[in-house]
Amino acid sequence: MQKKNFAEFLQKIILEPDNPGREFILHGQTYGDIYKTALSIRSLLLNISSDEFVCLCSESKEFILSAIIASIGGAPSIVIPHSFNKRVIKEIKNTIGFNTILTDMPEKIPRGIPAVTPDKLKQTNDNLLTVRDPDSIFLKIFTGGSTGKPKMWQKTPRNIFAEVNYHAKSFNITK
């Protein structure tokens, strides 16, 4: 897909879900709820450049997806640690240099790093109108380093959607 066409595709995706009332996974939240949370995350983090990183510490699929949509829609880039223990988070902070953590588990966050929690999110009427460059790195995922040294995977919006498309076709997922 050409860069311009893919950017238009991303724009369509972040504007709103095709079926906002449809339940996401099995936790009672809808796709519309996911987008509302993404808008709130983006609004709360607008003072941070989209080139900077925010650490995402959550086990909630809904919160993670909301943060990814917010990032594609202009919020800061995201780094996801391989473990939510304080030592690992400090090591990754020293490696990447993030200054804020987006989390629904504030008890696992080291002291001295500002945390944005869901209770700080406020509803907003903004739209996710800014779409980042489809080929820019917006997500860094750290693995646990089972071979001895943690590894980092960098993702762009284009390759995330290519992976999703590949898996959907491979496993015949249609909805």
Residue frames as a rotation matrix with the C-alpha (Angstrom) as fourth column:
MET 1
0.589 0.808 0.000 0.00
0.808 -0.589 0.000 0.00
0.000 0.000 -1.000 0.00
GLN 2
-0.051 -0.585 0.809 1.37
0.509 -0.712 -0.483 3.43
0.859 0.388 0.334 -0.95
LYS 3
-0.809 -0.371 -0.456 2.39
0.575 -0.333 -0.748 5.80
0.125 -0.867 0.483 1.87
LYS 4
-0.828 0.537 0.159 -0.45
-0.530 -0.843 0.089 8.26
0.181 -0.011 0.983 1.12
ASN 5
-0.008 0.860 -0.511 -3.06
-0.386 0.469 0.795 5.48
0.923 0.203 0.328 0.89
PHE 6
-0.200 -0.117 -0.973 -1.84
0.700 0.678 -0.225 3.91
0.686 -0.726 -0.054 4.12
ALA 7
-0.985 -0.140 -0.102 -1.96
0.172 -0.732 -0.659 7.29
0.018 -0.667 0.745 5.91
GLU 8
-0.460 0.887 0.033 -5.58
-0.753 -0.409 0.515 7.67
0.471 0.212 0.856 4.73
PHE 9
0.070 0.418 -0.906 -6.30
0.123 0.897 0.424 4.14
0.990 -0.141 0.011 5.98
LEU 10
-0.636 -0.368 -0.679 -4.84
0.706 0.079 -0.704 5.04
0.313 -0.926 0.209 9.41
GLN 11
-0.924 0.326 0.197 -6.89
-0.358 -0.921 -0.153 8.25
0.132 -0.212 0.968 9.44
LYS 12
-0.082 0.947 -0.311 -10.08
-0.541 0.220 0.812 6.25
0.837 0.235 0.494 8.86
ILE 13
-0.052 0.006 -0.999 -9.21
0.534 0.845 -0.023 3.79
0.844 -0.535 -0.047 11.62
ILE 14
-0.772 -0.349 -0.531 -8.49
0.625 -0.270 -0.732 6.41
0.113 -0.897 0.427 14.28
LEU 15
-0.705 0.564 0.431 -11.55
-0.400 -0.817 0.414 8.54
0.586 0.119 0.801 13.54
GLU 16
-0.108 0.637 0.764 -13.93
-0.938 0.190 -0.291 6.01
-0.330 -0.747 0.577 15.05
PRO 17
-0.798 -0.191 0.571 -14.65
-0.104 0.978 0.181 2.30
-0.593 0.085 -0.801 15.01
ASP 18
-0.826 0.509 -0.241 -16.97
-0.209 0.120 0.971 0.83
0.523 0.852 0.007 12.38
ASN 19
0.185 0.891 -0.415 -19.20
0.232 0.371 0.899 -0.57
0.955 -0.263 -0.138 15.12
PRO 20
-0.476 -0.513 0.714 -18.73
-0.470 -0.538 -0.700 1.49
0.744 -0.668 0.015 18.33
GLY 21
0.252 0.669 0.699 -21.37
-0.959 0.078 0.271 -0.48
0.127 -0.739 0.661 20.26
ARG 22
0.615 -0.065 -0.786 -19.76
-0.139 0.972 -0.190 -3.85
0.776 0.226 0.588 19.63
GLU 23
0.925 -0.256 0.281 -18.22
-0.261 0.108 0.959 -5.44
-0.275 -0.961 0.033 22.72
PHE 24
0.256 -0.928 -0.271 -14.43
-0.750 -0.014 -0.662 -5.62
0.610 0.373 -0.699 22.78
ILE 25
-0.793 -0.504 -0.342 -13.19
-0.258 0.786 -0.561 -9.06
0.552 -0.357 -0.754 23.89
LEU 26
-0.053 0.805 -0.590 -15.36
0.506 0.531 0.679 -10.15
0.861 -0.263 -0.436 26.86
HIS 27
-0.689 -0.384 -0.615 -14.83
0.715 -0.217 -0.665 -7.46
0.122 -0.897 0.424 29.47
GLY 28
0.179 0.889 -0.422 -17.94
0.896 -0.325 -0.304 -5.36
-0.407 -0.324 -0.854 28.99
GLN 29
-0.183 -0.264 -0.947 -16.18
-0.108 -0.952 0.286 -2.50
-0.977 0.154 0.146 27.19
THR 30
0.761 0.469 0.449 -17.17
0.422 0.167 -0.891 -1.59
-0.493 0.867 -0.071 23.66
TYR 31
-0.076 -0.760 0.646 -15.03
0.991 -0.129 -0.036 -0.43
0.110 0.637 0.763 20.77
GLY 32
0.454 0.318 0.832 -16.55
0.281 -0.937 0.205 3.01
0.846 0.141 -0.515 21.36
ASP 33
0.990 -0.119 -0.072 -15.25
0.048 -0.192 0.980 2.89
-0.131 -0.974 -0.184 24.96
ILE 34
0.269 -0.945 0.185 -11.77
0.870 0.321 0.374 2.03
-0.413 0.060 0.909 23.65
TYR 35
-0.091 -0.273 0.958 -11.81
0.782 -0.615 -0.101 5.09
0.617 0.740 0.270 21.37
LYS 36
0.798 0.394 0.455 -13.09
0.029 -0.780 0.625 7.38
0.601 -0.486 -0.634 24.16
THR 37
0.800 -0.574 -0.174 -10.22
0.312 0.151 0.938 6.21
-0.512 -0.805 0.300 26.36
ALA 38
-0.003 -0.816 0.578 -7.77
0.997 0.042 0.065 6.76
-0.077 0.577 0.813 23.46
LEU 39
0.284 0.180 0.942 -9.04
0.424 -0.904 0.045 10.33
0.860 0.387 -0.333 23.05
SER 40
0.986 0.114 0.120 -8.66
-0.062 -0.421 0.905 10.93
0.153 -0.900 -0.408 26.79
ILE 41
0.478 -0.878 -0.005 -5.11
0.687 0.371 0.625 9.54
-0.547 -0.303 0.781 26.79
ARG 42
-0.085 -0.502 0.861 -4.14
0.924 -0.363 -0.120 11.70
0.373 0.785 0.494 23.82
SER 43
0.577 0.397 0.714 -5.69
0.174 -0.913 0.368 14.80
0.798 -0.088 -0.596 25.38
LEU 44
0.980 -0.181 -0.080 -3.92
0.063 -0.095 0.993 14.24
-0.188 -0.979 -0.082 28.70
LEU 45
0.270 -0.949 0.162 -0.53
0.642 0.303 0.704 13.68
-0.718 -0.086 0.691 27.03
LEU 46
0.815 0.134 0.564 -0.69
0.557 -0.451 -0.697 16.53
0.161 0.882 -0.442 24.49
ASN 47
0.861 -0.509 0.022 2.08
-0.490 -0.817 0.304 18.41
-0.137 -0.273 -0.952 26.28
ILE 48
0.069 -0.838 0.542 4.51
-0.132 0.531 0.837 15.57
-0.989 -0.129 -0.074 25.48
SER 49
-0.182 -0.231 -0.956 6.00
-0.936 -0.256 0.240 15.46
-0.300 0.939 -0.170 21.97
SER 50
0.849 0.528 0.009 4.92
-0.487 0.790 -0.373 12.55
-0.204 0.312 0.928 19.77
ASP 51
0.387 -0.798 -0.462 8.66
-0.365 0.327 -0.872 11.86
0.847 0.506 -0.165 19.27
GLU 52
-0.484 -0.509 0.712 9.15
-0.848 0.072 -0.525 11.20
0.216 -0.858 -0.466 22.98
PHE 53
-0.432 0.290 -0.854 8.30
0.075 0.955 0.286 7.94
0.898 0.059 -0.435 24.70
VAL 54
0.019 0.507 0.862 5.82
-0.986 -0.131 0.098 7.16
0.163 -0.852 0.497 27.45
CYS 55
-0.934 -0.339 -0.112 6.17
-0.307 0.923 -0.232 3.84
0.182 -0.182 -0.966 29.25
LEU 56
0.076 0.991 -0.106 3.00
-0.825 0.122 0.551 1.71
0.560 0.046 0.827 29.13
CYS 57
-0.947 -0.320 0.002 2.55
-0.252 0.742 -0.621 -0.64
0.198 -0.589 -0.784 32.09
SER 58
-0.083 0.968 0.237 -0.75
-0.942 0.001 -0.336 -2.47
-0.326 -0.251 0.912 31.88
GLU 59
-0.908 -0.085 0.410 -2.12
0.005 0.977 0.214 -5.98
-0.418 0.197 -0.887 31.52
SER 60
0.044 0.998 -0.050 -5.50
0.116 -0.055 -0.992 -4.69
-0.992 0.037 -0.118 30.32
LYS 61
-0.437 -0.153 0.886 -6.05
0.849 0.256 0.462 -5.36
-0.298 0.955 0.018 26.60
GLU 62
0.579 0.751 0.318 -8.49
0.808 -0.582 -0.095 -2.44
0.114 0.311 -0.943 26.48
PHE 63
0.770 -0.338 -0.541 -6.05
0.026 -0.830 0.557 0.03
-0.638 -0.443 -0.630 28.06
ILE 64
-0.291 -0.926 0.242 -3.17
0.287 0.157 0.945 -1.17
-0.912 0.345 0.220 25.85
LEU 65
-0.209 0.281 0.937 -5.24
0.978 0.088 0.191 -0.87
-0.029 0.956 -0.293 22.66
SER 66
0.839 0.535 -0.095 -6.46
0.539 -0.842 0.014 2.60
-0.073 -0.063 -0.995 23.72
ALA 67
0.410 -0.773 -0.484 -2.85
-0.049 -0.549 0.835 3.73
-0.911 -0.318 -0.263 24.27
ILE 68
-0.501 -0.590 0.633 -1.76
0.578 0.316 0.752 2.36
-0.644 0.743 0.183 20.87
ILE 69
0.222 0.656 0.721 -4.66
0.959 -0.281 -0.039 4.10
0.177 0.700 -0.692 19.09
ALA 70
0.889 0.076 -0.451 -3.85
0.241 -0.916 0.321 7.33
-0.389 -0.394 -0.833 20.97
SER 71
-0.019 -0.987 -0.161 -0.20
0.105 -0.162 0.981 7.06
-0.994 0.001 0.106 19.91
ILE 72
-0.451 -0.067 0.890 -1.07
0.867 0.205 0.455 6.48
-0.213 0.976 -0.034 16.26
GLY 73
0.463 0.768 0.442 -3.39
0.817 -0.563 0.123 9.49
0.344 0.304 -0.888 16.63
GLY 74
0.342 -0.409 0.846 -0.64
0.063 -0.888 -0.455 11.86
0.938 0.209 -0.278 17.76
ALA 75
0.948 -0.084 0.307 0.04
-0.315 -0.101 0.944 11.02
-0.048 -0.991 -0.122 21.41
PRO 76
0.106 -0.992 0.068 3.63
-0.961 -0.085 0.263 10.19
-0.255 -0.093 -0.962 22.42
SER 77
-0.002 -0.255 -0.967 5.33
-0.527 0.822 -0.216 7.01
0.850 0.509 -0.136 21.28
ILE 78
0.769 0.405 0.494 5.10
-0.635 0.401 0.660 4.02
0.070 -0.822 0.566 23.61
VAL 79
-0.456 -0.808 -0.373 7.64
-0.618 0.589 -0.520 1.72
0.640 -0.007 -0.768 25.21
ILE 80
0.725 0.683 0.085 6.40
-0.578 0.537 0.615 -1.53
0.375 -0.495 0.784 26.75
PRO 81
-0.262 -0.862 0.435 8.71
-0.965 0.234 -0.119 -3.23
0.001 -0.451 -0.893 29.27
HIS 82
-0.340 0.058 -0.939 9.04
-0.295 0.941 0.165 -7.02
0.893 0.333 -0.303 29.41
SER 83
-0.252 0.258 -0.933 8.19
0.856 0.510 -0.090 -6.94
0.452 -0.821 -0.349 33.11
PHE 84
0.405 0.465 0.787 6.40
0.040 -0.869 0.493 -4.51
0.913 -0.168 -0.371 35.37
ASN 85
0.556 -0.283 -0.781 8.92
0.831 0.175 0.528 -4.74
-0.013 -0.943 0.332 38.17
LYS 86
0.927 -0.065 -0.368 10.57
0.031 -0.968 0.248 -1.57
-0.373 -0.242 -0.896 39.42
ARG 87
-0.002 -0.999 0.034 14.13
0.027 0.034 0.999 -2.60
-1.000 0.002 0.026 38.53
VAL 88
-0.293 -0.049 0.955 13.19
0.885 0.365 0.290 -3.41
-0.362 0.930 -0.063 34.92
ILE 89
0.725 0.626 0.288 11.25
0.687 -0.691 -0.226 -0.16
0.057 0.361 -0.931 34.52
LYS 90
0.694 -0.543 -0.473 14.24
-0.157 -0.755 0.637 1.83
-0.703 -0.368 -0.609 35.83
GLU 91
-0.302 -0.836 0.459 16.61
0.335 0.357 0.872 0.00
-0.893 0.417 0.172 33.43
ILE 92
-0.042 0.363 0.931 14.36
0.999 0.042 0.029 0.74
-0.028 0.931 -0.364 30.46
LYS 93
0.915 0.327 -0.238 13.98
0.344 -0.938 0.035 4.37
-0.212 -0.113 -0.971 31.60
ASN 94
0.253 -0.911 -0.325 17.78
-0.167 -0.372 0.913 4.66
-0.953 -0.177 -0.246 31.53
THR 95
-0.480 -0.410 0.776 17.88
0.606 0.484 0.631 3.04
-0.634 0.773 0.016 28.06
ILE 96
-0.061 0.597 0.800 15.01
0.968 -0.161 0.194 4.93
0.245 0.786 -0.567 26.38
GLY 97
-0.930 -0.364 -0.046 14.72
0.360 -0.881 -0.307 8.06
0.071 -0.303 0.950 28.49
PHE 98
-0.083 0.964 0.254 10.96
0.474 -0.186 0.860 8.25
0.876 0.192 -0.442 29.04
ASN 99
-0.904 -0.246 0.350 9.66
-0.128 -0.624 -0.771 10.64
0.408 -0.742 0.533 31.72
THR 100
-0.251 0.901 0.355 6.06
-0.959 -0.180 -0.220 9.49
-0.134 -0.395 0.909 32.16
ILE 101
-0.997 0.040 0.061 4.36
0.044 0.997 0.066 6.15
-0.058 0.069 -0.996 32.76
LEU 102
-0.219 0.965 -0.144 0.85
-0.899 -0.142 0.414 5.37
0.379 0.220 0.899 31.54
THR 103
-0.885 -0.230 -0.405 -0.47
-0.058 0.917 -0.394 2.69
0.462 -0.325 -0.825 33.90
ASP 104
0.303 0.934 0.188 -3.42
-0.540 0.006 0.842 1.12
0.785 -0.356 0.506 35.62
MET 105
0.669 -0.203 -0.715 -1.01
0.586 0.736 0.339 -0.47
0.457 -0.646 0.611 38.14
PRO 106
0.563 -0.466 0.683 0.54
-0.365 -0.881 -0.300 2.53
0.742 -0.080 -0.666 39.96
GLU 107
0.843 -0.226 0.488 1.71
-0.433 0.254 0.865 0.34
-0.320 -0.940 0.116 42.85
LYS 108
0.659 -0.599 0.455 4.30
0.646 0.761 0.066 -1.26
-0.385 0.250 0.888 40.51
ILE 109
0.685 -0.351 0.639 5.85
0.338 -0.624 -0.705 2.04
0.646 0.698 -0.309 39.41
PRO 110
-0.218 -0.837 -0.501 9.17
0.939 -0.040 -0.342 3.27
0.266 -0.545 0.795 40.83
ARG 111
0.509 0.335 -0.793 9.01
0.638 -0.765 0.087 6.45
-0.578 -0.550 -0.603 42.90
GLY 112
-0.210 -0.626 -0.751 9.92
0.055 -0.775 0.630 9.66
-0.976 0.091 0.197 41.16
ILE 113
-0.976 -0.017 0.215 8.42
0.215 0.025 0.976 8.85
-0.022 1.000 -0.021 37.74
PRO 114
-0.540 0.829 -0.145 5.15
-0.712 -0.541 -0.448 10.66
-0.450 -0.139 0.882 37.04
ALA 115
-0.881 0.319 0.351 2.30
0.400 0.897 0.188 8.20
-0.255 0.305 -0.918 36.42
VAL 116
-0.561 0.791 -0.242 -0.83
-0.823 -0.500 0.271 8.82
0.093 0.352 0.932 34.40
THR 117
-0.912 0.306 0.274 -3.60
0.178 0.895 -0.408 6.52
-0.370 -0.323 -0.871 35.61
PRO 118
-0.578 0.734 0.356 -7.10
0.644 0.142 0.752 5.93
0.502 0.664 -0.555 34.22
ASP 119
0.215 0.700 -0.681 -8.65
0.955 -0.296 -0.004 7.95
-0.204 -0.650 -0.732 37.07
LYS 120
-0.355 -0.405 -0.843 -6.81
0.232 -0.911 0.340 11.04
-0.906 -0.075 0.417 35.72
LEU 121
-0.897 0.055 0.439 -8.37
0.439 -0.013 0.898 10.62
0.055 0.998 -0.012 32.26
LYS 122
-0.371 0.792 -0.485 -11.22
-0.074 -0.546 -0.835 12.97
-0.926 -0.274 0.261 31.44
GLN 123
0.217 0.545 0.810 -13.76
0.832 0.330 -0.445 12.74
-0.510 0.771 -0.382 28.64
THR 124
-0.537 -0.411 -0.737 -12.96
-0.067 -0.850 0.523 15.00
-0.841 0.330 0.429 25.73
ASN 125
0.632 0.773 0.062 -14.75
0.074 0.019 -0.997 16.04
-0.772 0.634 -0.045 22.57
ASP 126
-0.101 -0.765 -0.636 -11.49
-0.789 -0.328 0.520 16.13
-0.606 0.554 -0.570 20.61
ASN 127
0.967 0.247 -0.067 -10.93
-0.232 0.740 -0.631 13.89
-0.106 0.626 0.773 17.62
LEU 128
0.172 -0.923 0.343 -7.84
0.225 0.376 0.899 11.88
-0.959 -0.077 0.272 16.76
LEU 129
0.942 0.301 -0.148 -7.18
-0.037 -0.347 -0.937 13.94
-0.333 0.888 -0.315 13.66
THR 130
0.266 -0.924 -0.274 -3.40
-0.961 -0.277 0.005 13.79
-0.080 0.262 -0.962 13.65
VAL 131
0.991 -0.043 0.123 -1.95
0.054 0.994 -0.090 10.63
-0.119 0.096 0.988 12.23
ARG 132
0.271 -0.961 -0.057 1.72
-0.422 -0.171 0.890 9.93
-0.865 -0.217 -0.452 12.66
ASP 133
-0.055 -0.417 -0.907 3.90
-0.996 0.091 0.019 8.97
0.074 0.904 -0.420 9.72
PRO 134
0.859 0.509 -0.055 3.07
-0.506 0.861 0.057 5.30
0.076 -0.021 0.997 8.92
ASP 135
0.576 -0.715 -0.396 6.78
0.306 0.637 -0.707 4.49
0.758 0.287 0.586 8.75
SER 136
-0.115 -0.604 0.789 7.86
-0.643 -0.560 -0.523 6.19
0.757 -0.567 -0.324 11.98
ILE 137
-0.560 -0.136 -0.817 8.67
0.439 0.788 -0.432 4.12
0.703 -0.601 -0.381 15.05
PHE 138
-0.087 0.602 0.794 5.93
-0.626 -0.653 0.426 4.62
0.775 -0.460 0.433 17.62
LEU 139
0.860 0.400 0.317 6.25
-0.504 0.564 0.654 1.47
0.083 -0.723 0.686 19.70
LYS 140
-0.265 -0.926 -0.269 9.23
-0.670 0.378 -0.640 -0.23
0.694 0.011 -0.720 21.35
ILE 141
0.827 0.556 0.085 8.62
-0.484 0.626 0.612 -3.59
0.287 -0.547 0.786 22.97
PHE 142
-0.268 -0.930 0.252 11.22
-0.937 0.191 -0.291 -5.16
0.222 -0.315 -0.923 25.24
THR 143
0.501 0.329 -0.800 11.43
-0.190 0.944 0.269 -8.95
0.844 0.017 0.536 25.54
GLY 144
0.960 -0.024 0.280 12.55
-0.274 0.144 0.951 -10.72
-0.063 -0.989 0.131 28.68
GLY 145
0.198 -0.964 -0.175 15.91
-0.931 -0.129 -0.340 -11.76
0.306 0.230 -0.924 27.28
SER 146
0.894 0.199 0.402 15.63
-0.342 0.882 0.324 -15.53
-0.290 -0.427 0.856 27.73
THR 147
0.719 -0.695 0.014 18.93
0.486 0.488 -0.725 -15.80
0.497 0.527 0.689 25.87
GLY 148
-0.064 -0.777 -0.626 20.63
0.998 -0.062 -0.025 -13.60
-0.020 -0.626 0.780 28.45
LYS 149
-0.885 -0.256 -0.390 20.11
0.259 -0.965 0.046 -10.08
-0.388 -0.060 0.920 27.19
PRO 150
0.109 0.985 -0.135 16.73
0.383 -0.167 -0.908 -8.34
-0.917 0.048 -0.396 26.71
LYS 151
-0.751 -0.263 0.606 15.92
0.654 -0.168 0.738 -7.45
-0.092 0.950 0.298 23.12
MET 152
-0.335 0.632 -0.699 13.91
-0.105 -0.762 -0.639 -4.53
-0.936 -0.141 0.321 21.82
TRP 153
-0.390 0.342 0.855 11.43
0.906 0.308 0.290 -4.74
-0.164 0.888 -0.430 18.95
GLN 154
-0.717 0.155 -0.679 10.58
-0.131 -0.988 -0.087 -1.47
-0.684 0.027 0.729 17.20
LYS 155
-0.276 0.736 0.618 7.23
0.884 0.447 -0.137 -1.10
-0.377 0.508 -0.774 15.43
THR 156
-0.970 0.140 -0.201 5.74
-0.211 -0.894 0.394 1.34
-0.125 0.425 0.897 12.97
PRO 157
-0.096 0.994 0.052 2.01
-0.621 -0.019 -0.784 1.71
-0.778 -0.108 0.619 12.29
ARG 158
0.195 0.156 -0.968 2.55
-0.956 0.250 -0.152 0.13
0.218 0.956 0.198 8.87
ASN 159
-0.602 -0.471 -0.644 4.23
-0.416 0.874 -0.250 -3.03
0.681 0.117 -0.723 10.19
ILE 160
-0.796 0.444 0.411 1.75
-0.308 0.287 -0.907 -3.43
-0.521 -0.849 -0.091 13.07
PHE 161
0.205 0.948 -0.243 -1.13
-0.740 -0.012 -0.672 -3.45
-0.640 0.318 0.699 10.58
ALA 162
-0.012 -0.286 -0.958 0.77
-0.858 0.495 -0.137 -5.75
0.514 0.820 -0.251 8.22
GLU 163
-0.937 -0.349 -0.016 1.23
-0.278 0.772 -0.571 -8.23
0.212 -0.530 -0.821 11.09
VAL 164
-0.428 0.863 0.266 -2.45
-0.404 0.081 -0.911 -8.01
-0.808 -0.498 0.314 12.05
ASN 165
0.325 0.546 -0.772 -3.46
-0.926 0.016 -0.378 -8.52
-0.194 0.838 0.510 8.41
TYR 166
-0.439 -0.587 -0.681 -1.10
-0.682 0.711 -0.173 -11.49
0.585 0.388 -0.712 8.07
HIS 167
-0.973 0.051 0.223 -2.49
-0.137 0.651 -0.746 -13.20
-0.184 -0.757 -0.627 11.20
ALA 168
-0.118 0.990 -0.073 -6.09
-0.617 -0.130 -0.776 -12.47
-0.778 -0.046 0.626 10.22
LYS 169
0.289 0.181 -0.940 -5.52
-0.931 0.282 -0.232 -14.15
0.224 0.942 0.250 6.85
SER 170
-0.652 -0.659 -0.374 -3.46
-0.545 0.751 -0.373 -17.02
0.527 -0.039 -0.849 8.29
PHE 171
-0.955 0.292 0.056 -6.11
0.132 0.586 -0.799 -17.92
-0.266 -0.756 -0.598 10.85
ASN 172
-0.592 0.748 0.300 -9.13
0.510 0.059 0.858 -16.97
0.624 0.661 -0.417 8.69
ILE 173
-0.442 0.414 -0.796 -10.26
0.694 -0.404 -0.595 -14.24
-0.568 -0.816 -0.109 11.08
THR 174
-0.416 0.362 0.834 -12.97
0.756 -0.372 0.539 -12.17
0.505 0.855 -0.119 9.43
LYS 175
0.501 0.609 0.615 -14.38
0.125 -0.754 0.645 -10.07
0.856 -0.246 -0.454 12.26
